[in-house]
């Protein structure tokens, strides 16, 4: 977990930078083979978007049954997990790091999800919703489909891990020998397929840390954003460019000089998917760099006001696509690989199709530059 990590994920999620721009930046120093691990990891993000595009809201339901029937799993995340007080160091340290930074290494995300689903018998959706809310880089497709991969509802088998795996990759404070995960993979797989949760070990009970307070989740932006309700006088007869939390890159260079640039926060979305204050501030600082106008309202109110504009444009994004595409001319969300029309539900099949025509990142960027 102390290896090479870019730290770019929150910036990619929120559109500060596109995947193609990331690859171009790397390629300016060194051309990579498309099969390089770094490009492969970027591919996972695009694969999850591919699945979301084809499955839509179905990604929030189990793709297929997991190791146990749906009713075998609890619908609420237990308090000791939320409080980082389970007695399993790797779990409790992961929760603390999540709350303290809004980020979490992918190893830790997988370990946390596996513990929640397979050892505590909590439904993957409860865990996925909770984790999404606290991550700076929370992306609904990447997050929820990753939880399904761990849960075995979006993959062929449940993902399990053990104390030896943690000791190999994590700092000493995370090591969990003597806890419930200090077992063989075969034993843990049997636990994942058993209806009853395994008994806690002595260490799980003794080594509990002090309770950590879960950060508050907010459905509205902080007051200092100065977000207002939409007003027709702002946009009537004007060209409008909408900036939203997933399109925080540089503004297009071809905007007419008198274009009104408006930051858009949709209450319909945030009532369902609240964020931590840390994430609101991360997005808000960039939004204020791009525009001095920020609207927070429901989709009906926003649509009524935008109807008076001369032209409305924005960048499409699946988080807001059902609304954006009603109001504006949407540039397509930028992709790294050419779009694939047919659903490929497994990453290996998608990757084989997406990468087959490219040998190096230079080849990939050349084709990417020709996409609309």
Protein Blocks (a to p, Z undefined) as FASTA:
>chain_A
ZZcceklmmmmmnomacfklmmmmmmmmoccdfklmklmmmmmmmmmmmmmmmnmmmlmp
cfbacfbdfklpcfbdcfklmnopnopaklmmmmmmmmmnopacfklmmmmmmmmmmmno
pafklmmmmmmmmpmklcfklmmmmmmmmnopaccbdcdddfklmmmmmcfklpcghiak
lccfklmmmmmmpmbacdddfklmmmpccddddddddfbdcfklopacddfklmgopacd
dddfklmcccdfkbcfklccdddddfklmmmmccdfklmmmmmmmmmmmpccdcdddfkl
mmmmmmmpmbdcddddfklmmmmmmmpccdddddfbdcdfbacfbfklmmmmmmmmpfbf
mlmmmmmmmpZZ
